[in-house]
Amino acid sequence: MNRPQVIDVLVVGAGPSGSAVAIDLVRRGLDVRIVDRSPHAFDGSRAKGIQPRSLEILEDLGALDDVLAGGGIYPKLGLHAGPLAVPWKMFPRGEPTPDVPYPNTWLIPQFRTDRALHTRLSELGLKVEFGRELTELTQGGDMVAARVASADGTEEIVACYVVGADGGSSAVRKQLGVGFVGTTHESDRMLIVDASVTGLARDRWHMWPGLGGKLIGACPLPHSDMFQWMVRLAPDEEPPSEKDDILRRIHDHTRDRRIQLHDIHWTSVFRPNIRLAESYGRGRVFLAGDAAHVHTPAGAQGLNTGMQDGYNLGWKLGQVLAGADPALLDTYEAERQPIAAGVLGLSTAKWGGIAKLDPSSMKRGKDEQQLALTYYGGPLAPADGVRTETLRVGDRAPDAELRGTDGAGIRLFDLFRGPHFTALAYGPRAARDLERIAWPTAGALLKRLAVGPTAADGLGFSDPAKTLRRAYGLTGDALLLIRPDGYIGHIATSGFLATTQSAARAMTP
């Protein structure tokens, strides 16, 4: 066995959840390793919808350009009934606004999302270590020892913290002995096939519903000749595995022999798992993504919820490693577990409705976009706090269009981008106290933004179009503290200095 390394954080699992937390940790200057038991990056389409809130996160993490280049807007559904195909608008199509820059769910196969995140990791100097499987975890004192097996033998990695983002069959969760409560529907199976296809229009997500919950769907994957096929199997049906058998199954159901499959790139048999971890961690080990919650595929929620787990956990680990109270890490489960429970309910209801051919179950809206998710009422966002006309502590901080002293326009999200906190002062009285905030030199830094209604106020930025004022519901001077994950950590409309510094103590060294 090689000599153990001592690092800040070991991330187990290099899917979207693990990659997101690793990016956030590395950009904080932490010593991180990320391992994955697979021999190479995932090569299937599986989770293919990126929600608007996740697009904002990807922008902050520096991976958005590749995701946008690798995907596209979802097409309309094409519901086939005999020779007819009825168009159905599944997703509302929105235009960007100053507060919501990415209003539409983005269609992109998971292998491209994974590679975009891995490319960003490489830019930050961290490589995913594939072919390395966790076999044992031991916690003691202020360290965790992890044994990792590979073709080269077994290595012991010693870390201050471990994040298990290693999927629904998580080895980390099993090592912790954390229960995974819920159900697995063994008789409800879906064959997923990524295949090159001819004879089928690419401007529709095709659906061929049938009686008794029978269903075949084909979603075009952007910038390719591939479709993701979804074939609902009968309870006693043996999943076809050969190309000719899969094509015969498609022809038997669709009655459309113009459809031809060519190269098959990836196949999987999916069983709806609806499970939630009893705990999101023990001691110095935490769970994220599918290791903590698994969903039906309806509504494109699983990947997005997992990536946001990592985004919530990363800054908290960084702060505690810099000297913040370790109780900050308790807020990870307190904030994220209720979100996952709600998402499980949403995706399960959608899945059940699809089985009954309920058209409303095929609709997607604000609930799926995850822009309205909030930590309000949680340990870092007390329900008795100050609020504005539109926002509460714990809500997502919207974007806005500001102007600098030189007259040039700038997005608020551009100013938020990075691993820092942001103190946003609106109005001259709040701006005076902004400069007086005492902030620790350790951990995430504080960026200070002073905004006036007009350039004549003489502050660093102005809000001439009132996009900030409207989105944030501001009626007078206010000081807002924005967490590194883009959620509001504090709102003050009076007593700016004292209340802001009091709120910051729970989140800083």
ABEGO torsion letter per residue (X at the ends): XBBBBBBABBBBEABAAAAAAAAAAAAAGBBBBBBBABABBBABAEBABBBAAAAAAAAAAGAAAAAAAABBBBBBBBBBBEABBBBBBABBBBBBBAABABABBBBBBAAAAAAAAAAAAAAAGBBBBBGBBBABBBBBEABBBBBBBBAAEBBBBBBABBBBAAEAABAAAAAAGBBBBEBBBAABBBBBBBBBBBGBBAABBBBBBBBGGBBBBBBBBBGBABBBBBBBBBAABBBBABAAAAAAAAAAAAGBAABBBBBBABBBBBBBBBBBBABAEBEABBBBEAAABBBBABGGAAAAAAAAAAAAAAAAAAAAAAGBBAAAAAAAAAAAAAAAAAAAAAAAAAAAAAAAGBAAAABBBAAAAGAABBABGBAABBAABBBBAABBBGBBBBBBBBBBAAGBBBBAAAAABEABBBBBBBEAAAAAAAAABBBBABEBBBBBBBBBABAAAGBABBBAAGAAAAAAGBABBBBBBBBAAGBBABBBABGAAAAAAAAAAAABX
